[in-house]
Amino acid sequence: MDLRIFTEPQQGASYDDQLAMALRAEQLGFSAFFRSDHFLRMGDGDPLPGPTDAWTTLAGLARETTTIRLGTLVTSATFRHPGLLAVQVAQVDVMSGGRVELGLGTGWFAEEHAAYGVPFPHKRFGLLEEQMEIITGLWGTPVGERYSFDGKHYHLLDSPALPKPAQSPVPVIVGGGGSKRTPRLAARFAAEHNQAFPEKSAVAPQIDRVRAACEEAGRDPDDLTYSIALVACVGTDEAEVVRRAAAIGREPAELREHGLAGTPAEVVDGLGALAEQGISRVYLQCLDIRDLEHLDVIASEVMAHV
């Protein structure tokens, strides 16, 4: 099982907080450090120091880490024009030596759009589809050739399609639990399909839908990685589990039901159950970004056994 660290900096984290967690995750052998792409705190609590831009942050991390992969889960299609996003991601990929992955979704948090004056159309899946086509089209255009696109939402004319990323291609992650359009989009563009915080009973049926969409598109379903993001709350004993749950405002029983929580043995069993359903990669959402010892426990007591 491939274990990755995933955090939510909009809940209150500086760049230095994120760097410390990324470096610890790299040191401990986690395969990737991913962050959300949000601009407003969710729920009550101190909003300071305020949001950090995902791709600015990842550019910094690209130069301050050496081996760990970096990415977003997920960038909102409403935040950036696809042509500019293609430039940003390609540049960060080069800055990292080819360690970047792009998770891209429709966006959902209306309040952050209102707070920062970002348009939030009611229907957004068409934006996402065109962005996927444009971004991968720009990256895939041979050097010296031009790229044009004439869609409903975006129009590009004679783009030099530069810069190119270090990787060819940059892995693209499509997430969601949609039954039709999401599986088709994953089959067409993605290296990975991710389910974020689903009911555990829904995991296998969604994988089946994505695999069916791949077969319909003439693609080998095994070409995709099937992943999941779940809240992590791991303690060496029950007291530590309770303390970590309280620190993020959650209840241990609820976290056990909906996330990956409990003692290391419980979490190892939970990962095994996910593997049986077809999941091979797990994003461990670590909400207390300053609790670096949490990563130590997961690495030594969980990752070592999966």
N, C-alpha and C positions, 0 to 999 in steps of 0.2 A: 504494500500500500504506500502510495506517494503522499506524504504529509506536507502541507504548506501552511504558513502563517498568514492570517488575514485580519486586518484591523480597520477601525472606523474612526479616523482622525477628527472628523467633524464633531465628535462628542467631547473634544477637548484635548488636543495634542499639538505640540509644537513640532517643527521639523526635527529638532534635536531628539525629541521623544521617539519619533519614527525611526531616526537613524540608529538610536540605541537598540530598538527592537530588531531592526533589520540586521544589524551586526551580530546580535546575540543569536538570531535565527540562523545566520550563515555559519557562525562558529559551531553551532550545535548540529548542523547537518540537515536542516530542513531544506527542501528543494527550492522554495520560493517565498518571497515576501510580497504580498498583495495588499492593496488598500482600496477602500471605497472611493468614489468620486462624488462627493457631496459638499454643499456650501452652507449648510445650516444644521445646527444641533437638533437632534430628535428627542423630544421629551424634556422633562425638567432637568435643572442642574446648571452649573456654571458654564457659560459658553466660551469663556476665555481659554486659549488666546485667540479664538476665532478660526475660521477654516483655512486650510492650506490647499493650494491647487494641486491636483493629483499629478499632472505631468511635469510641473515645475519640481515637485518633490521627488518624483522618480528620476528626473535628470540629475538632481543632486546625489541621490542614492546610487545612481549608475556609476558615478565617479568615486564614491566612498566605499563601495563593496567590490568584490572581485569574482565571486562564483555564483552567488544566489540569483535565481531568476526573479524578475520584477514585473508587476503588472497591475491592472485595475480589474476590480470585480464590483461593478462594471462602470465604464464611462457612459454617460448619458448622451444619446444622439442629439439632444436638444442643446447641449452646451457649446459645441464647436462645429464650425463648418467642416465637412468631411475632407476638403482639400487641405485645410490648415491642420486638421488632426493627423492626416497622413504625413505631413511634414514633421509635426511634433514627435510622433511615435517613431518615425524613421530616424530622426536625429538622436532621440534617447537610446534607440537600439544600437546605433553606432557608438554612442558615448559609453554604453555598457559592454561593448564587444560582442553584441548579439545575444543579450539575455532578457529581452523584453517580450511580453505577451499582451495582447489587446483584448480585454473583455469589453464588449459593446452592447448596450441595451437601449430600450426606448425611453428610459427615465420614468419616474413615477411620483416624485415628491414635489407636489405643486407649490408648497409654501416656500421652498428655497428659490424657485423660479421667481415668485412674486417679490421675495426679499431682495433679490439682486437684479430685477428687471429683465429676466430672461423669458422670452416667449415660451408658452407651454400649451401647444395646440392639443385639442381633445383627442384627435387621432394622430398617432405617432409611429405606428408600425411601418407605414410607407416611407417615413424619413429613415428609419433604421435599414430597411431593405436597400434604399438607394445609397446610403452611406457605406454599407458593406460592399456594394458593387463598385463604388467610386474608389474607396480606400484600397481595396485589393487590386482594382484596375490600375491605379496610379503606381502601386508598387510593382505590379507585374509587367508594366510597359517597358520594353527594352530601351536601354540608354541610347539616345539619339533619335528615338521616335517620339511621337506626340500622342496625347490622350485627350479625347473629347467625350462628353456625356451630355445627353439631352433628356432629362427626366421631368417628372411632375414637380419635384421640389428643388432640384439642383441642376445647374447648367455649367459645364466646363468646356472651354474652347481652346484647343491646341496647347494644352498644358505640356511643358517639358517633362512632367512627372518625376521631378527631382525634389529632395534627395532620395536615394535608395537606402533602405535599411541594410544592416549587416547580414541579417538572416534572409533567406529566400526560400519560403515565405516566412514572415512573422506569424507565429501561431495566433489565431483568432478564436476567441471564446464566445459562444452564443449560449445564453442562459434563458431559463424560464420553464414554466410548466404548461404552456399553451399546447393544445392537442393537435393543431394542424399547421399553422403558419410557422411557429417556432421550430418544430422538427424539420420542416422543409428548408428553412433558412440555415439551420445547422448543417443539414446534409449538403447544402450548396457551398457554404463558405467556411465552416468551422473546422478547426483541428480538435476542438473540445466542446462538449455540451455540458453545461453546469446547471444543477438544480440548487437554488438558494433557499434554505430553510423550509423544505417541503415537509409534509406529513410523511413519516417513514414508510407508510403503506403505499404512498403514491410514487415511490422512487422507481421500482421495477416497471410499472406500467408506462411511465414516461420514457424510460430507456427503450422499451419495446416500440414505442411510437417513433422515436428517433431512428432506431435501427430499420424500421419499416420504410421511413422516408428515404434513408440512404439506399435501400434496395430499389425503391421506386425510381430514384435518380441514377441508378446504375453505379453506385459507389459501394465499396466494401464497408459494411457497418463497423468492422473492426479497425478501420482507419481512424475512427474517432476515439478520444479519451472521454470516459463518462465520469463526471465528478460531482461533488456535493459540497456545499458550505453549511456548516453547523456551528452553533456556539459551543465553545469548549470551556469546561470548568472541572479541572482535575486536581485532586488533592491526595496526598499520601495516606490520609485518614479522613474520617468523616468531619472532624472539626475543621480541617483545612478546606474541604469541599464547601462547608457552610460559610466559612469566612470569605472564600472567593466568590461565592454566589451573592452574598450580601454586598460585596464591594461593587458589583455591577447591578444591584437592585433586582435580583432575581431569586427565585426559590429553588432549592436543590431538587425537589420532586419534579417541578416543571421542566427544569433543565435536563433531568434524566429522561423525561418523556420526549422532549422535542429536540434536544441537542446531544452532545457527547459529554456526559458529566458523571462524576463519581470517582471512585478509586481507579487507579491504573488498570486493574483487572477488569472492572466494569467497562472502561473505555476500550480496552483491547477487544472485549467481547462485542461491543457495539460496532467497532470497525470491521470485525469479522462478519457480522450480520450484513453490513453494507456491501462488503466484497461478494457475499453470496448473491446479492441482487444485481451485481454487475458494476459496482463502483470501484474504480481503481485509484482515484485521487480524491483527497479530502482537504478542504480549506478549513482550518481550525480558526474560528472567529474568536480572537482574544481581545475582549472589550476593555480590560484594564491594561492599558498600554504600558504602564509603569511597573507592572508586576512581571519583571523579567524572570523571576524564579519559577513562574508558571511554565515558561518554556523549558526550563531546566528539568522540571518534573516530567513533562510530556516527552522530552527527548530521551531521558534515561529510563523511564518506567513504562512508556507506551511505544514510542518509535522503535525502540530496541527489540520489540516483540512482534512487530508487524512488517 
